C-alpha cells in the first residue's frame, strides 16, 4: 500500500514549498506513532488532545496511549459532544478551555475538529498537530480555517498544522459517506483549475506553475477509481488522501484557496450561508461541493459550445448594470439582511465598472481559441463527472442533497454575488450569456429540465 514513486516526488516538492506544514505521515497504523511525530516537532511540550466522542473512540484512545507509552505527560483530552460544528461559538468554547493550559493542541478528527483547533491554536500563539480520521476534505493541510461567524461562512487566516498524520486503517473505517465526501471535494479541483485558467486569461490572477502542478499534476490519477472509494480499496484511499493533502499544501504555498476552490465552492458556501439542511441535517461540505462542481461544469459546457472569439463586447457592455441596479438586484434575490449585505460587499470588490469588464472580455475574446482548447482538455465532461460521483457513493443530482432544480437555478446567480473570486460565473454574466445558458441548462433538453411539477424552492 506504499505510495507511488510519482506521488512521493510530488509530496517532497509540495512539503518544501509549503509555508506551514513540515511533515506528513500517511500509513496504516500511523496513529500509534503520534508521540514520535509530536516529539520531532514539539520537543518536551505536553500534548493537548482535542477530539469529539466518535473520533476519540476511532483514534483518540490510541493516540493517548501512544503518548503514555512514550512517557510523555498527557492531560485529559478535551472532548466535544456529538453536535459540534465549525461555528464561532465552538471556537470560543475551545479557546476558553485551552487558554490557561500549557502545551500543544493535537486535533483528532476531520474537518470540524481540525478547523476549530487550527483557529484556536493560532489565537493562542501555538502551532498544532493534526491526526486525520477521514479523507473527507482538503482542509487538514490548508492555510486558513472555514468557520461560520455571524451567519456567514468565512475563512479566517491561520497557519496549517506543523505536522499531519493520516492513519489509513482509521480512514478505511470512517463512517459511511465521509471518504466519498472527500472524493467529491477532490473532484472540485478540476473546476477550480478551469476557473484559474479563465482568471489568468482575463488578466485577473496569473497561474503559479509549481502550485498548479501540486494540485493538477496527478489529479486524474487520484480520481481515476471512484468505485474504489465506495469499496474502501486501500490503494485508492491512499491516493485520495494524497490528493487532498496536496491541495492543502498548494493553498499554503499560494496563501489563498484559489488553487483548490472556484465556482464549485461558491455553491457550497451559499448553501452554508442559507443554513441549508436535508432531512434535518446539513449535507457534508464535499457533497455540496460535488453538486456545485456539476453545476459549474454544466455552465462551462454551455460556454464552450459558443464562439467567444466572436463576442460583441460593445453590446455586452451596453447591457451591463450600474452599481445601484446590481445592489437592488442583490436585495431582490436574497431579501434584506446579513446575506444581502455580504453579497453587496463581495460584489463591490469585483471591479465591475464597465471599463474593467471590457478589459477582461477583450482579453478573453482575443485568446478564446487557445483558452477553449485548454479548458476542453482540462475538464471532465459532465456526464462522466456525474457517473464518477455516483460510483464513489456521492450525490450526483441536486435533489439528493435537498436542492430542487428551481433552487439550483436560483443558486447560480446567488453564488455569483457571494464571492469576489473570478470564475466561470463571472465570465457568463459579463459576456451577457448567463440567462441564455441557464435557459438551456434547465430547459427540456438541458442537464436539469424543470417541469411544471417542480417544487418552487
N, C-alpha and C positions, 0 to 999 in steps of 0.2 A: 504494500500500500504506500510505498515511498513515492514522493512526488517525482514528476518527470524532470529530466535534465533542463528542459526549456523553462519550466516553472521555477526551478531552483535558481537559474541565472537571472530571471526576471525579478525574483524576490530579493536577491542580493542587491541588484541595482536599485530597486524600489526602497529598500531599507536605507541604502546610502543616501538617497535623495530625500527621504522623509525627514521632517523637521523635529518630530517629537518621539516617535517610537524607535527603540534601539534593538529590540529583538522580538521575534515571533516564533513560537513553538507550536507546530501542528502535528499531532501524532496520537495514536490510540494510547490511552492511559496517561496522557500528559498532565492531568490534574494531580496525579501523585507526585509530580516533580515541581509543584508550585514553590515549595520552600527553597529549592535550589535556584530557580529562576529569580525569585524575590531577592535572595542573598547576592546574586550577581549585580543587582542594580540598587539595592537599598541598604546595604551594609547591615548594621545592627539594629535598625529601627524596627519597632514592633508592627505587625500587620493588623489592620482594622478591617475585618471581613464585613462586606455589605452584600446582602442577598435577600431573597424572599423565601417563603416556606417551600415552594416547589423546587427551586434551584438549590436550596440548602440540602434537600434530600438527594437531588440528582448529582451534585458535585461538591457542595459546600462542606459536607461532613468529611469527605476525603481530602479536601484542601486543608481543612483544620487539622486533620490527622497528620498531613504532610509537615506542617509547622511543628506539631508536637514531637514527631519523630526526630526532627532536626534540632530539638531542644530550644526552640525559639518561643518566648512567651507570646501568648495569643489571647487577647481579651475575648469575652463572649461576643459572638457576631451580632451585628445589627440586622434584624430580620424584618423586612416589610411583610405586611399581610397580603392576602391574595388579590386585593383590589388596588394595586399600586399602578400609577400612571405617570408618564413623563410630563408632569404638571408642576407649576411653581410651588404649590402647597407641599408637595412631597420633597422638593428641593429644600424648602425651608425646614421641614421636619428632619431630614438627614443632616443638614448643616448644623442644626441645633444639637443633634445627638453627637456629632463628631468634633464640634468646635473646641472642646476642652480636653480632648483625648490625644495624647501624642501618638504618632505612628503614621503609617502609610495605608490608605484605603486599598482594599482588594475587592473589586467588583466581580461578583459571581452571578452570571445571568445573561440575558440577551439585551435587546435594545433599551428597554426602560431602565433597568438597573445600571447599565453602562452609562447612559446619558445623565442620569441623576448623579451618579458618583463622579463622573467627569466634571460636571459643573461645580459640584460641592468641593471637590479636591482643589480645583482652580481657585475658588473663592477663599479657601483656607491656606492658599500658598503652598500646596503639596502636589507632587506627582502621584500617579497611581498605577496599579497593575490590573489588567482585565483578564478574567477567565470566562471564555465564551462557552455557553451551554447549548447554543443552537446556531445554525447557519441561516439566520433569519433576516439579516440586513447587513449593510456595509458600514454601519456606524462604529464598530469596535475600534477601527484604526483611523476614523475620520477626525479631522480638526473641527471642533465645534460640537455643541450639544443641542439637539432639537427638543425644545420644551414649549409646552403650551403656557402662555403667560397673558393674562388679561384677555382671554378668549381667542388669542391669535397664536398660531404655531410659529415660533421664532427660533432662529439659530443663534445661540449665544457663543461668542468667541471663547474658546478654552482649548488647551492642548489635548491631544490624544494621549492614551496611556503610554508610559515609558516602555512597558513590555506587555505582550499579549500571549495567552495560552489558549489553544483550541484543542480540546480533547475529542477525538473523532468517535470514541466509544459513547461519550455522553451525547454528542451531536446526533449520532445514529439512533439514540433512544429518545430524542426530543419529542414533545407532544406533536400529534398529527397536525400538519399544516405549517409548522414553523420553518422547516427547511424548504418546503415549497414556496413559502413567502420570500425566502432569500433568493430562490431561483428567479422569481418574478422581479425582485429588486435588481438582480444582476442583468436580466434581460433589458431592463430600462436603460442600461448604459449604451445600448445601440442608439436610442433616441437622443440621449444626452450627447453622444458623439456627433450625430447628424445636426443637432442644434448648434454645436460648436463649429461645425463646417459652415453653416449658414452665418453665424456670428462673425467668423473670420472674413467670409466673402463680403459681408455688409460693412466691414471696417469697424466693427464693434469690439471684437475681442480676438486677438491672434491665438492660434493653436501653439501650445508648447509641445514640441515633438516628443521629448522624453516623458512628459506627463501623459500625453496621448498614448504612447506605447505601453505604459504601465497598465492602463485600463483596456485598451483596444487590441493590444498585440496578441493576446491569447483568448480573447472573449469568445470567439466562435467555438473554440475547443472546450472551454468551461461550460458553455451552454449546449454542447453537442449531444448529450444523452439525457433528455428530460425524463424519460421513463426510469432511468437510474435513480433520480431523486425520489420518485414515488416508491421505489424498492429499497431505498436506503443503501444502495450499492456503495461500498467503501471508497472505491477509486473516484466515483462520480462526486460523492460528498467532499472528498479531498479537493477536487478541482473547484467545486463550488466555494468552499472555504477560501481557497487561494484567490479566486476571483473577487470575492467580497473584500478580503483584506487588501488586495492590490488597489481596489477602488478607493478605500480609505487612505492608503499611502499616497495615492495621486492627489487627493484633496489636501493632505498635509503639505505636499510639495508645492501645490498651487496656492495654498491658503485660501481656497474658495471651493465651493461644491460644483463649480462649472464642469469639471471632468466627468462627473457622475450623476448629474441632476439637470434635467431640462424640462420641457413641457410636460413630460410624464409625471414628474413630481409635483408640478403645479396643480394637476387634478387632485392628487392625494392631499396636498396641503389645503386646497379649497375645501374638500370634504371634511378634513380635520377641523377647519375653522368653522364649518357649519355643524360640527358635533354630530356627524352622521353615524347612525347605528343601524344594524341589520339584525333582526331577531333579538334585540335588546343589547347587543354588543357592538363595539366598534370593530369593523374589519381590520385585519392586520395592515401595517404600513405597506408591506410588499404586495399584498393582494390589491390594495387601492392603486399602488404604482403600476401593477400589471395591467389593470384596466386603463389607466392613464397612458401606458405605453401603446396599447392597441388604438386608443383614440388618437394619439399623436401620429402613429404610423399610418392610420387611415387618412388623416389630413395630409400627410406627406404624399401618399399615393395620389390624392386628388391634385395636388400642386404639380407633381411630376408628370401628370398627363398633359399639362399645359405648357405652352412655349413662352416662358417668361422673358425670353430674348426679344419677343415682340411686344412686351408690356408697354401700354400707353401711360407713361409716368405722369404726363401733364393731366390726363383725365383722373388718375388716382389721387393726385394732389388736390385737384379741384373739388373732390368729394370728401377731402379729409376734414373731420370735425375740429372746431376750435375748442379751447380748454373748457369753456362754460358748457358746451354741448356734451363733451366727454364726461364731465363730472355730474351733469344732470342724468346722463345715461347710467352711470355707476349707481347713483341713488335709486334709479328706476329698477335696475336688475337685482340689487342687493336689499333695497329698503334702507331707510336711515339707521345709523347705528355704528358700532365699532368696526364691523366688517367693511362697510362702505368707506369709512374714514381711512382704514388701512389700504383699501384698494385705490383711493384717491392719492394717498401718499406714494404708493408704489408707481402708479401711472404717471405722476408728475416727474418721477425720476427717470422715465424712459426717454426723455428728449424727443417729444412728439411734435415739436414745432415743424411746420411744413418744409423748411429747408433741410432739417436733419433727416426727415423721412425721405425727401427727394434724393439726398446724397446716398442713403442706403439702397434705395430702389435702383438708382442709376448703376451702382456698383454690382448689384445682383444681376441686373439686366445684361450688363456688359460681359459678365463671367458665366452666364447661365449654362451654356453647353458643357463647360468643364464642371461646374457645380452640380448640375443634374447628373452627369455621368458618375461623379464621385458618390453622390447620395444613393443612386441606384445600386452601386456595388456595395455600399456600406450597410444598407438597411435590409433586414429580412422581410420578405413580403408578408402582408397582413395575414393571409390565410395560413402560412406556415407558422407565424408567431402564435396565432390562436391555437394551432394544433400542439405546439410545444408546451404552452401553458397548460393545456388540457392534460397532456401526457405526464407532466410533472405533478399534477394534482392541484393546480391553481385554478381559480375562477378565470373563465375566458369569455364570459358575457357579463355586461354590467348588472343585469338583474341578479346575478349570483352573489353580488355584494350589496344588493338592495338599492341599486341606482336604476331608475326607469330610463327608458330611451329618451323620453321628453326631458328628464333631468340631465341626462348626459349631454344632450344638445345644448341646453342652457349652460352647462358647465364649461363648454368650450369658450364662451365669451367671458364668463366669470373668472376662469383660470387665467385668461389673458391679463385681466386687470390686477391680480393679486401679487404679481412679482414683476420686478423691473428687468429681469433677465431676458435677453433677446432669444426668441425661439421661433419655431415654425408658426406659432400663433401670431407672432408679430408680423412675420412676412405675409401671411394670409390677409391680415387686416390692412396692413399698409399698402398692399398691392390691389386692394379692393376686391379680393376674391373670396373673402371669408363667407359671406352669405351664400354665394353660389356653391361653394364647396360643401357647406353644411347641408344645403338643399339636396345635393346628390347623396351625401353620406346617409341621410335619414329619409331619403325618398324610396320609392318602391323597389328600386334595383340597387340600393346602397348597402353599406355594411350593416346598418341598423334601421331597417324600414319601420317607420312609425305608422301604426294603423289607427283607425278611429276609436278602437277599443283601448288604446294605450292610456295608462293612468297619467293624470296631468303632471304629477310630480313624484 
